[in-house]
């Protein structure tokens, strides 16, 4: 119970006054030193986690992101945690990496990916993240065949920030039409509507969309049932909220190792509530190299239909 309460926000010095009334004055294990000893064991758990083999299952998708947390001891008052979540062949999400890095640099992310590859992680079909340049450069170096999907949550936020507040409600609606478009062609048409309204006066807002358009729309090449999962890094963002809350209560972890261990235990606990992918039975098709167009699996039948339609258009 003590480690769970610590993770949920009770600091080491608060256990005795908080629980003596419930457990009695002579209750053992409520001292700050006892709680600290239990927390120290998490570092050993994290060490085992970061050494385990990953070759026993296949991962179709990866989500990656970084979070900065404060530490009280050491030269640097902040540590950047690099988090990777994988989607297994059964459609379930799994925490695969919790490492520290330097400001989400290319070399820091490359070290994470190289270690995952060394431990047997297969090349994923698609990786979802925000626009951190270091992460993408590292991914292309270690897993050059992996597809790239930019997070729409981050992208739309950056676009909205480039517009005056009075225009933001309307812009959000138009952006949502782009995001929810049923085909890549429809998304492009919705983008042009957005361009007509804001392109002339606010070119910086459009530049953000134009620059990342290909990776923003990569999800169209995967099953439609997976789109709601692939368009954002929400699996990581929602779990980060717990980490931020815990470090805010304690005014930062004691050290870099403690920050890593605490983040690992919080994310491991959150993992139990992560949703399985919709259309999880299609993850195997993705791993086996099946092709999808606008969310629909490409087969010989619909390929022939497309060819016939093209021939009819040419003849006309």
Buried (B, 14 or more C-beta within 10 A) or exposed (E): EBBEBBBEEBBBEBBBEBBEEEBEEEEEBBEEEBBEEBBEEBBEEBEEBBEEEBEEBBBBBBBBBBBEBBBEEEEEEEBBBBBBBBBBBBBBBBBBBBBBBBEBBBEBBBBBBBBBBEBEBBBBBBBBBBBBEBBBBBBBBBBEEBBBBBBBBBBBBBBBEBBEEEBBEEBBEBBEBBBBBEBBEBBEEBBEEBBEBBBEEBEEBBEBBEEBBEBBBBBBBBBBBBBBBBBBBBBBBEBBEBBEEBBEBBEBBBBBBBBBBBBBBBBBBBBEEBEBBBBBEBBBBBBEEBEBBBBEBBEEEEEEEEEEEEEEEEEE
